[in-house]
């Protein structure tokens, strides 16, 4: 199994989602993949806002000032926007949205947070 994460900031209902997604990429650039996931987990668990990015990054051991500078510079703005547009083009309209792809390139979307049995049935349909 390969799993690829893409940003899909729903700015219409979460106005700070784009900037927080950018901040998470800044964290990854500065602190690496594990710190990216620590940051994302902390942001989601605390409903952090952009005003809390520095403190959130500092709390996981990444220089929050550097993260804020990176976020404010828009370093990953185009990358996050491209992820969003790729999602739209693939049929995503909300989160989570997953596309299962088998070895032959056949695709099946998994819309929303489904129970494991339902998600497994979709994946199994691609065998």
C-alpha positions in Angstrom: 0.0 0.0 0.0 1.2 3.5 -0.8 -0.5 6.4 0.8 -0.1 10.0 -0.5 -1.4 12.9 1.6 -2.6 16.0 -0.1 -3.9 19.2 1.4 -7.6 20.1 0.8 -8.2 23.2 2.8 -11.9 24.0 3.0 -11.5 27.7 3.4 -15.2 28.4 2.9 -15.9 26.7 6.3 -12.4 27.1 7.8 -11.1 30.5 6.8 -7.6 29.8 8.2 -7.2 26.3 6.6 -5.1 27.4 3.7 -2.5 29.2 5.9 -2.5 26.4 8.5 -1.8 23.9 5.6 1.0 26.1 4.5 2.4 26.3 8.1 2.3 22.5 8.2 4.5 22.4 5.1 6.9 24.9 6.7 7.1 22.6 9.7 8.0 19.7 7.4 10.6 21.7 5.7 12.2 22.8 9.0 11.6 19.7 11.2 10.9 16.8 8.9 8.1 14.4 8.2 7.6 13.3 11.9 7.3 16.9 13.0 4.8 17.6 10.2 2.5 14.9 11.6 3.0 16.1 15.2 2.0 19.6 14.1 -1.0 18.5 12.2 -2.2 16.3 15.0 -1.8 19.2 17.5 -3.6 21.7 15.2 -6.5 19.3 14.7 -6.7 18.4 18.4 -6.7 21.9 19.6 -8.4 23.7 16.7 -5.4 26.0 16.6 -5.6 29.2 14.6 -2.8 30.9 12.6 -2.2 33.2 15.6 -1.1 30.0 17.5 1.2 28.6 14.9 4.4 29.8 16.6 3.4 28.4 20.0 2.2 25.1 18.4 5.4 24.7 16.5 7.5 25.6 19.5 5.6 23.0 21.6 6.7 20.2 19.3 10.3 21.3 19.1 10.3 23.3 15.9 11.4 26.9 15.8 8.0 28.7 15.7 9.5 32.0 14.5 10.9 30.3 11.4 7.6 28.6 10.8 5.7 31.9 11.0 8.2 33.6 8.7 7.8 30.8 6.2 4.0 30.9 6.4 3.8 34.7 6.1 6.2 34.6 3.1 3.7 32.3 1.3 6.5 29.7 0.7 4.0 26.9 0.2 1.0 28.8 -0.9 1.1 27.5 -4.5 1.8 23.9 -3.5 -1.2 23.8 -1.1 -3.4 25.5 -3.8 -2.2 22.9 -6.3 -3.1 20.1 -3.9 -6.6 21.6 -3.5 -7.1 22.0 -7.2 -5.9 18.4 -7.8 -8.5 17.2 -5.3 -11.3 19.1 -7.0 -10.3 17.7 -10.3 -10.3 14.2 -8.8 -13.8 14.7 -7.4 -13.1 15.7 -3.8 -15.7 17.9 -2.3 -14.9 17.4 1.4 -12.6 15.6 3.7 -11.5 12.9 4.1 -11.5 11.9 0.5 -9.5 8.9 -0.7 -8.9 7.3 -4.0 -8.0 3.7 -4.0 -6.0 2.6 -7.1 -5.1 -0.9 -7.9 -2.0 -2.2 -9.8 -3.9 -1.9 -13.1 -4.8 1.7 -12.5 -8.5 1.1 -11.8 -9.8 3.7 -9.3 -12.5 3.8 -6.7 -13.3 6.9 -4.5 -13.8 6.6 -0.8 -15.9 9.6 0.2 -15.9 10.6 3.8 -15.0 8.7 7.0 -16.5 5.3 6.3 -16.6 2.4 8.7 -13.7 0.0 8.0 -15.9 -2.7 6.5 -17.3 -0.2 3.9 -13.8 1.1 3.0 -12.5 -2.5 2.8 -15.3 -3.4 0.4 -14.4 -0.6 -1.9 -10.7 -1.6 -1.8 -11.6 -5.2 -2.3 -13.7 -4.3 -5.4 -10.5 -3.3 -7.1 -8.8 -6.7 -6.8 
